[in-house]
Amino acid sequence: MTASKYFAIALDLGTTSIKAGLLDQDGALSHIVARPASKIIVTGGRYESDALAYAATAESVLSECIAQAGDCKSLGLCSQRSSFLIWEQASGQPLTPLISWQDNRGATSCEDLRAHEESIRSLTGLPMTPYYFAPKLRAVLQDNPGWLSRLESGELRVGTLDTFMIWRWTGGKHHLTDASMAARTLLRDIRQQQWSPALCDLFGIPAHILPQIKASAGMNLRLNNGLALQASVGDQSAALIASVREDQAEALVNLGTGCFVVRYLPNAKTTPEGYLHTLVYMDREQHVHLAIEGTLNSIAAALAPYQVGECRVEDLAADDIYCLAEPSGLGAPYFRNDIVVQFSQPVEHLSQRRISALLLEAVIFRVARILEDFHHESALERVYLSGGLSELTCLQQGIAQCVPFEVYRLAQSESSLQGAALLAAGMAPACHREGERVVIASNAKALPEKYRRWKVWLDDLLALK
């Protein structure tokens, strides 16, 4: 067999789709295979899918990609964060569905532990919300009291999606996760880099039932399919690895189902109040790479009923109506579930296109304010836009007009897949980044002026609620 021209295989375990691809010696992806993920059934606040069907699809996608990989055996994995399940050690049969990160059953846990919110945030760098693993697992164990003793005896296993897949691929020999996935559980001490006894006691989850925490890179874990798992990381961490450089004053704005705005944490800098303290990955030398993150919740759902693609830049800042566009509540740095999609004035008389423009403005202004906070802490020079919604010219232009630094739109369409591959291959982050500069339209004064007024409106709204 001739030497492979590929340096790594990557697999992205997404929420709605599962993808695999090959990374060549120039850092470019090819032979991308994609299949829809198992359908998520929504019942009230529960989001569940068939874990074995999901695993079968992932393995089919990976096998199809392996067939094109020649003698390349290095695998990079990235996974949706906080989705988990419980399964039998002996048979591998799930006791639970795959419980999605979107699942809300942990809300009661959050209310029960509200008095401990400050200490949880101090230890984890995260707010206490139902999206994370610990509140949901606590609820599942309370609903099924016999399961905890079976977990403690090793009869059952529990873990996030990456843990389950790695367990399957090693014939049940390895029960592990990586540092970036562990950091999103609300059970890991971000400073001590281990499961926190205090947090485990608080949530009623014994530390010894949890997977072993490994570095995100340099794993060299032999799998039964002939591959060697070299890297495993959360999907948003993988997107950051593919998109921005840690040694540059850069930030990433990923505009997808939700939106995350993130930059690597500069040396000796603390996280601004309210923002997430994110562990991006742990490298093969056990060095931890940290970031700060702001979030917009469920913006795609807010925009979906409208033809936002028909909006033109000229439609922005056409009046003095202000808007927020997060149907599940404001994300970081506010974390306000009581403030959802709303307008400063009635909009029933407005056209669909006008309402679309107001919703887009809301996204633009929230992103701009997060970047403004980051810039205040440590100067930014460039911002890169990614994700499906970044294709909208209005969003590109709006963000570029409202921030005092260069804005680029990334050409790469599979950032998470590429980041996982780069980490597995040992290549430099963002080594194959391609971005096009967003050129600001000539008449660009109205939107920044409205942004300044919107900030006053938002501050007043936050103070009143």
C-alpha positions, 0 to 999 in steps of 0.5 A, spaced: 500 500 500 502 506 498 503 512 503 497 515 505 497 523 503 492 524 509 494 526 516 488 525 520 481 522 520 476 526 523 469 525 526 464 530 528 458 527 533 453 533 532 446 534 534 443 534 528 448 531 523 454 526 524 460 528 519 467 525 518 472 527 513 480 527 511 485 532 513 491 532 508 498 534 509 496 542 507 491 542 512 485 542 508 479 537 509 476 532 503 472 526 502 467 529 507 461 524 509 455 526 512 448 523 515 442 526 519 443 524 526 438 520 530 431 524 530 430 527 537 424 526 540 421 532 544 416 531 550 415 537 554 422 539 556 425 532 555 430 532 548 431 524 547 434 520 541 436 513 540 443 512 543 444 505 539 441 508 532 446 514 533 452 510 534 450 506 528 450 512 524 456 515 527 460 508 525 457 507 518 459 515 517 466 513 520 467 507 516 465 510 509 471 515 510 476 510 513 475 507 506 478 513 503 483 514 508 489 509 505 493 507 511 492 513 515 490 511 522 489 517 526 482 519 529 480 526 531 473 526 535 469 532 537 462 531 540 456 535 542 457 537 549 453 535 555 449 530 551 449 523 555 446 516 557 447 511 562 448 504 559 450 496 562 457 495 562 456 487 560 452 488 554 453 495 552 445 496 552 443 503 554 438 504 560 436 511 558 436 514 551 441 519 549 439 525 553 440 531 549 444 537 552 438 541 550 434 537 555 431 541 561 430 536 566 435 539 570 431 545 572 429 542 578 436 541 580 438 548 579 433 550 583 434 546 589 441 548 589 440 555 587 444 557 594 450 554 592 450 558 585 456 562 587 461 557 589 459 552 583 461 558 578 467 559 582 469 552 581 467 551 574 467 558 571 460 556 569 453 558 571 448 553 573 443 551 568 440 545 566 444 544 560 450 541 563 451 534 565 450 534 573 443 537 574 440 532 568 444 526 571 442 528 578 435 528 576 435 522 572 438 518 579 433 521 583 427 518 578 431 512 578 433 511 585 436 503 584 441 506 579 446 509 583 448 503 587 449 499 580 453 505 578 457 505 584 458 497 583 461 498 576 454 494 573 452 501 570 456 506 566 455 513 565 458 518 561 457 524 555 456 521 548 464 521 547 465 517 553 460 512 550 463 512 543 470 510 546 467 505 550 464 502 544 470 502 540 475 499 545 470 493 547 468 496 554 476 497 556 476 504 557 471 509 560 474 516 559 473 523 557 477 529 555 478 535 559 474 540 555 468 535 555 469 534 563 469 542 564 462 542 561 459 538 566 459 542 573 463 537 576 470 539 574 474 544 578 477 548 573 483 550 577 485 543 580 483 540 573 480 534 576 473 532 578 471 536 584 469 532 591 465 538 593 461 539 587 460 531 586 457 531 593 453 537 592 450 534 586 450 527 589 454 524 584 460 520 586 466 521 583 468 514 582 462 513 577 465 518 572 470 517 567 477 518 567 479 525 565 485 525 559 488 530 555 485 532 549 491 531 545 496 525 544 491 520 547 494 514 542 488 510 544 488 504 540 481 502 537 478 496 535 476 498 528 484 499 527 484 507 528 488 510 534 484 516 537 489 521 538 485 527 540 478 528 543 475 535 544 468 538 545 465 541 538 465 548 540 473 547 542 474 544 535 471 550 532 475 555 536 482 551 534 480 551 527 478 558 526 483 563 531 490 563 533 492 563 541 498 568 540 494 573 536 488 578 538 483 575 535 476 572 537 471 568 533 463 569 532 460 562 531 453 564 528 449 557 528 443 554 532 445 559 538 451 564 537 458 563 541 463 569 541 469 567 544 477 568 544 483 565 548 484 568 555 490 572 554 495 571 560 494 574 566 487 576 565 481 574 568 474 573 566 470 579 565 464 578 570 458 574 567 462 571 562 464 563 561 471 561 563 472 556 558 477 550 558 478 549 550 483 543 550 489 540 554 494 539 549 499 533 549 504 536 554 498 537 559 498 545 558 491 547 559 488 552 554 483 557 556 478 562 553 472 567 555 465 566 552 459 570 551 453 566 548 446 568 545 441 563 546 437 559 540 437 565 535 436 560 529 429 559 532 427 566 533 429 568 526 426 561 523 419 564 522 422 570 517 425 571 511 431 574 514 435 572 507 431 577 504 433 583 508 438 588 505 443 592 509 439 598 508 433 595 512 438 596 518 437 602 523 430 604 519 427 606 526 428 607 533 425 600 535 429 596 539 429 588 540 432 582 543 432 575 539 433 570 544 427 566 545 430 561 551 432 567 555 439 572 555 445 568 555 452 570 557 453 575 561 446 576 563 443 569 564 436 572 564 431 567 563 425 572 564 428 576 558 426 573 552 424 575 545 421 582 545 421 589 542 421 596 545 414 598 541 409 594 538 410 591 531 404 588 529 403 593 524 410 592 521 412 588 515 415 581 516 421 584 512 421 590 517 421 585 523 426 581 520 431 587 520 429 588 528 431 581 529 438 581 526 439 588 529 438 584 536 443 579 534 448 584 531 448 588 537 449 583 542 455 580 539 458 587 538 457 588 546 460 582 547 466 584 543 466 591 546 467 587 553 472 583 550 476 589 547 476 593 553 479 587 557 485 586 552 485 589 545 482 585 539 485 586 532 480 581 528 474 578 529 472 571 524 465 570 523 463 562 522 457 558 522 451 558 517 448 565 519 454 568 518 452 567 510 447 573 511 450 579 509 446 583 514 449 580 519 456 581 516 455 588 515 452 590 521 457 587 526 463 590 522 459 597 522 459 596 530 466 594 532 472 598 532 476 592 528 477 588 522 471 583 521 472 577 516 468 571 514 471 564 514 470 560 508 471 553 511 464 550 512 466 545 517 470 548 523 469 543 528 471 537 523 477 541 521 479 543 529 478 535 531 483 533 525 488 539 526 489 537 533 489 529 532 495 531 526 499 535 531 498 541 526 498 548 528 491 551 530 488 555 524 493 553 520 489 553 514 484 558 515 481 562 509 477 568 511 474 574 506 475 581 509 468 584 510 468 591 507 464 596 510 458 599 506 460 607 505 453 609 509 455 606 516 453 611 521 446 610 522 447 603 525 453 604 530 448 610 532 442 606 534 447 601 537 449 606 542 441 607 544 440 600 544 445 599 549 442 604 554 435 601 552 438 594 554 441 597 561 434 600 563 431 593 561 435 589 565 435 594 571 427 594 571 426 586 570 
